[in-house]
Amino acid sequence: MRKGLRQDSMVMTEQRKTISKTQLLEHRCTLDKSEMKAVKRACSASECDDADPKQRRSRSKHR
């Protein structure tokens, strides 16, 4: 388990929401570079899932 977290946790990339740092009550933990890379990869995949099929096809052609 990650130091600072009381229980196993997960990032829900399909339910992203931006909030101000002032809305946070306390610091929970920090993700290392490899963990952030995995989160970013999941966010990108989630964005592709949300796009309509035409956009998904055009994105895959440019990769």
Order of alpha helices (4+ residues) and beta strands (2+ residues): alpha-alpha
